[in-house]
Amino acid sequence: MLSILSALNQFIWGIPMPVLLFSVHIYFTFYLKGVQKHIGKAISLSIKPDNFAEGDISGFAALSATLAATIGTGNIVGVSTAVALGGPGAIFWCWLTGLLGMATSYAECFLGVLYRKRTKDGTYIGGPMYAIEYGMKKKWLAMAFCFFTLVASYGVGCSTQARAITETAHTLWGLSEYIVGIIIAIIVGLVIVGGIESIGRICTKLVPSMGFFYLFACIFILIINRNFLLAGLKTIIQSAFLPSKLPTALAGGFIGGSLKTAARYGIARGLFTNEAGLGSAAIAAAGAKTSHPSNQALISMSATFWDTVVMCAITGLVIVTNILKNPSSTKGYSMGELTTAAFSPIPFGRTVLGISLIAFAVATLIGWSYFGEKAVEYLFGKSGINTYRLCYIIMIYIGSIMSMKLVWELTDFVNALMAIPNLLCLMALRKKIQPY
């Protein structure tokens, strides 16, 4: 199974998906007149509640739920594997995917709010499935999107995060992966049973604190490695376009060796971290209190900015500057542990990184459970939610002891399947999307 998935991903993420994603990102960047330039306004709106508008949670809570789902292992392990497999140039493609993807995120969240529905119990539901059904008039495609979202919730949202938590706890503190898996399943289960209000409440507290904690640690490392910052930036840009021109001493510290490889892993991990194009952010945006779709679309767009344009870029710089400063420091570390190698020289660095990774992963487990829940509600109605929650909790445990290689390959494959219906919807309904 692993070899089949790997071969499929090599093809899908070789040319088709990078070209499709970049084409859509670039199109909406121009169509929405560079909506990225409003990032300052987006941040301002995110902390200014629109309490008189209709919705279930505040715009900030919806943003926090989106960030909780996206700021996960991709920002640490994902960036590390991207650099290991695609070389330092993968960071540039990951960053560019985030920058351009902000426009796509705005577009999908706009449609998510525009086509949202109010249920009999007064709560709001929305997302790409409703835009596809009521906008495109293609219910079968909406059902396909929901099915892929459901599968993705067990992969990108559950298995990768659970495995990262147990692996980290075992490596740092020697804890049993089986016991850690059970504990995490119970903790997350207690949160998701409370529904979107419980998820939003936890995320608004967890996301800002864990984000600042991790960024502070990264900035501290970059200050230590300040003499290699310019060289690191040069290496990233050069490797993105001319990897074969890297000096032999530098190239030996990285595995990636071609423009195609750098782009493949950079774009794939970029999508994994910010999910722009997947449509998941639109599901959370649909429940927000907002007076106009463009307001919440702008707020939700900032998740991509924080997640990839800021967090992934800084993580990548930390990794590259560390390798430039001490090329031998990565010996003995796996492709997913280059960030660990970079954190090791600072006091309690491995512990700080471990706590950050666990906090990120727990947040993602909570956030993605909501996306999967809404997919189940669309497919089977509210009666299927409790069964889904139980299966999700069980999958947390199963994912915590799965092979990491299989988990990552499955994640890349399902991400592509989920993105295709959403991207088709965005292009079909592009005239409904209003620039801010």
N, C-alpha and C positions, 0 to 999 in steps of 0.2 A: 504493500500500500504506500509506503514511504517513497519508494522509487517512482511509482506512478504519479503521486502528487508533485514530487520534485520535478519530473519531466513536464507535467502540465504547467507548473508555475514558471519554469524556464521559458516556455513558449508564451504564455499569457502575459508575463511581466517582462518578456524580452523586448517586444515592440508594441503589440496591440494595446495593452492597458496604459503604459506611459504616454503613448500618442493620444489615446482617447482622453485621458485625464487632462493632459496639458492642453489639448485642443479646447476642451470645455472650460478649463480655468482661464485660458487666454481670451476666449470668446466673451465670457462674462466680465472679465476685467475691462474690456473695451465697451461692451454693451451697457454696463452699469457705470461707465464713465470714471473708472478708477475708484470704485467705492472704498478701496483700501485707504484712501487719503482721509477718510472720516474716522480713523481709528481713535483719535482723541475724543470725538463726540460719542463714539461707541462706549468707551470706558466711562465717560461722564454719565451716559444714560444708564449704564449697568448699576451704578450706585445711587441712582435717583429713582425711587419707587414710583410706579404709576398705579397707586392704590385705588383709583376711581375707575379703572378699566376692568373689563371682564376677564376672568381667568382663574386658575386654581392656585398658582404660586407666583411670587414676584419674578420680575425679569432677572434679577440677580440670582435667585434660587434656580431658575431654569438654566442660566449660564453656569452656575456651580455644578448642576447635575451633568451638563455637557462636559465641563472641564473634568469632573470626577471620572467620567467615562473615558475621556481621551488622555488625561495626564496619568499614565500608567507605566507599565514596564517598558513601553515603547520609547519613553524619554530617557531610559537608562540602558536597559538590555537591548532594546531595538536599535538605538543609535550605535551601541557598541558592535552589534552584529553587522550593521550597515557598513561601518568603518572596516571591520575585519574582512568582510566579503567583497565590498565594493571599493575599498581604499578611502582615503580622506576626502576624495572628490564627492563621495556619496553624501557628505554633510551639505555640500552646496546644493545638490539636487533635492535633498530633503527640505532645506530652507526655502528654496524656490517654490517647491510644491506647496509649502505653507503660505508663502506670500501671495502667490496667484490663487491658491485655494480659498483665500478669504472671500473672494468674489463669488465663488461657487457656493460657499457656506451661506453667504447672504441670500443668494437666490433660492436655495432649497428651504431655508428657514422662512423666507417670505411666503413661499407656497404652502409651507406647513401651517402657518397661521391663517393664511387666506382661505384654505379649504378645511379648516378644523370644524369639528361638529360638537354640539353639546348633547350629552347623553341624558337619559331620563332622570338620573340621580343628580344632575346639575354639573357634573364634571366635564372637562373638555378633552377631546381626543383628536389627534391629527398627525400629520407626517406625510411622507411620500405616498403611502398606500391610499390615502384619501385624495391626494392631488391626482394620482393615477386613475382612480375610479371615477371621481366626479369631474376632473378636468380633461383627462384623456379619454374617458369612457371605456376603459379597458380593465375590467375587474380581474380578469385572469392574470394580468401583469401585476396588479396590486397584490394579489394572493401570492404570486411568485416572489415578489419583493418581501412580503411578510415571512414567507417560508425561509428565505435566505437570511433575513434578520434574526429569525428564531435560531437557526443553525449558528449564525455568527455570535449570538449571545452566549452560546455554549463554547465558542472558540475564542475569538478576540476578546470577548468580555469576561469569560470565565476561566477556561483552561490555562491560557497563557499567564494570567494573573495569579491563579492559585498555585501553579507550578513554580512561578518566580518566588512567591512567598515561602513555600516549604523549602525550596532549594537554598534560599538566603538564610532562613532560620537554622537549617541543618549545617550549612557551611560556617556560619558565624558562631553559633552557640551549641552546636552538636545536638539540637533537638530532633526528635523523631519526626520524619515527614508525615507519617500516618497520624500522629497525635496533633501536629500543627494543622493538618488538613481538616481534622474534625473540629478543632477550636475555631478556625476561620469560618467554616461552614455554619457553625452555630451563631457566631457574631453577626455575619452578614444576613443570615436568616432572620434574626430578630429585628433587623432594620427594614428589610424589604417587605416584611409582613405588614408594616405600617403604611405601605403605599407611597404615592408621590409626595405627600406632605411630610412624611417621616424622612424620605430620601432627601428631599429639598432641605429640610432642617439640618440634617447631619452634614450634607455636602457644603452648605454655606459656612459651616464652622471648620470642617476638615480641610477643604480645598485651599483657602487662603493661607492657613497656618502651615500646611505641608509644603506648599509652593514656595513661600518665603524662606522656610527653613532650608530647603534644597538649594535655592538660588544663592542664599548667603554662603553656603558651603562651597558652591562652585566658584563664586566670585573670590572667595578666600584663596582657593587653589590657583586661580588665574593671576591673582596678585603675586603669589609665590613664583609662578611661571611667567611673569610679566616680560622677561627678556626674550621669550620665545613667542609672544603674541603675534607680532608682525610676520614672523617666519611661519607660524601656524596658519594664518590667514592666506599667505602666499601659497603654501602647500595645498590647502584645501581647494583654492581656485585653480591652481595649475593642474592638480590631479583630476579636477572635474572635466577638463578639456584636453589636457596633454599628459595623461598619466605615465606614458612611456618616457617622458622627459625628466621624471623624478630622478634625483641622484641615487645611485645604487644603495648607499647607506640608509637613505630614507625609505626607498621602496622595499627594503628587506624587513622593515617594521610593519608592513601592511600586506594583506593578501591580494586585494583587488588590483587589477592591472589593465583595465580597458575602459574607454568611455562608456560603452554599452553596459558593462558590469557596474560601474559607478552610478549610472543613471537608474539601472534596474533596481538596485538595492536602496538607493537614496529615495526614489519615488515610492517604492513599495513601503518602506518604513515611514516615509512622510505621510502616506495615506493612513497607515496603521496608527500613527500617533495623533493626527488631527481629524481624521475621518471625513474631511471635506470631499464630498462626492458620494459618500455612502448613504447620506440621508438621515443618519442617526440623530444629529443635532436638531433636525426639524421636528422630531418626535417630542423632544423636551421643550422646544420653543412653542409648540402648539398649546401647551398647558399654562403659558405665562400670561400674567395680567398686562395687557398692552392695548393702547388705543388705536394702533395702526400696525399692520404687518411689517412695515419698513422699520419701525422703532425696535421691535424685538429681533428682526433680522440683523440689524446693526449690532445689537447687544450680543447675539449669538455668534456673529462673525468674529468678535474679539476673542472667542475661545481658541480659534485657529491661530490667531496672533500670539497669544500667550503660550499655547502648547508647542507650536513648531518654530515660529519666527524667533521666539525668545528662548524657551526651555531647551529645545533640541539643538539650537545653534550653540548655546553656552555649553551643553554637555559635550558636543562635538569638539569645541575648542579645548575643553579640559582634557579630552582624550588625546588630541593631536599634539598639544603643547607638552603633555607629559611624555609622549613617545619621542618628541624632538629633544627634550631635555635629557631623557634617560631611556634610550631605545631598548635596553635590556630589561626594563622594569616590567614588561609584559610577558616575559618568559614564565611558563608555568600556569598562565591564565588562559581560559578558553575564550572563544570568540565573543561570548556574551559577557565577559568579565573585564574588558578593557577599561571600563569606568571604574571598576573596583581597583585595578592597578593604579589608576590616576589618583584615587582617593587614599590609597595606602600610606603614602609618605606623611600625611598630616596626622596630628594626634587624634586618635579614635576615629580615623577616617573611614575604615571599613564598617564600623558600627554606625556612624552617621549615615553612610550610604545605605546600609542595610535597613535602618529605620525608615529612611526616605522611600526606598523601594517598596517596603511592606505597606506603608501608608498610601502610596500611590496605587498599589495593586488592590488594596481593600476598597479604596474609593471607586476604582474602575469596576470592581465586582458589584458594588452597590448601584452605580450609575447604569451599567449595561443590563442589570436585571429589569430595570424599568422599560428599556427599549424592547427587550424580548417579551415582556409582559404585554405591551401594547400591540405587538405583532400577534400574540396569542389571542388577545381580545378581538382583534379584527377577524381572525380566522375562525375562532370557536366561540366568541362571546365571553362575557365575564365568568361564565361557568368553568372555563378552562384555566383561569388565573391561578387558583390554588394548586392545581396539579402541576402547572408550570413552575411555580415557586418551589414546590417540593423537589421536582426534577433538577432545578437549578442548584439548589442546595446540595443535592447528591452529586451533581456534576462538579461542584467545587472540590469535593473530596477526590473524585476520580481524576480530575485535572491535576490535582496536587501531586499525584504519583505517576503521571504519564511521562513519556519521553519528550523532552523539550524540542528536539529536532522535529518530531512528528507534529507537535503543537504548532510550531512556527510555520511549517509548510501548509498545514490545514488552514491556518489563519490567513495566509496570503491568498489561498485559493478561494475561500469563502468571501473575503473582502471584494474580490473581483466580481463574483456572482451577485453580490448585494449592490455593488456600484452600478452595474449595467442598467437595470430597470430605472434607477433613480436618475442617472444621466440622460436616459431617453426621455424621461418625464420633464426634466429641466429644459431640454431643447424644444420639446413639443409645446410647452407652456411658457416659453420665454417672453412672449408678448404680454403675459399677465403680470410679469415682474416689473415693478417700478423702481427706478434708481432713487437713491435717497436724496 
